[in-house]
Amino acid sequence: MTANVAVFAVSAFFHELLISIPCHVVRLWAFLAMMGQIPLIYLTDQLEKTLFKETQAGNYTFWLIFCIFGQPMAVLLYYADFSARTTSESAL
């Protein structure tokens, strides 16, 4: 589990870096979203061992959260922050 956390932390750091530099916004949303996947890994693993044996429930859970809540929400948050910042700067 320690290796998973280390890999997620390094990957989350670089994801945040690659998103925040072009947007000129450092808000740690990408970092926190990726680190939030660590409990999800544990949860889906436990669910597959106990409740959903021999199913793809963990895979479905990941793709549902990743495609509907994860990436689109992160893009919207960064865009909203970027546009609010640029709008307030142009008003000055």
Protein Blocks (a to p, Z undefined) as FASTA:
>chain_A
ZZmmmmmmmmmmmmmmmmmmmnopaehlmmmmmmmmmmmmmmmmmmmmmmmgoiaklmmm
mmmmmmmmmmmmmmmmmmmmmmmmmmmmmmZZ
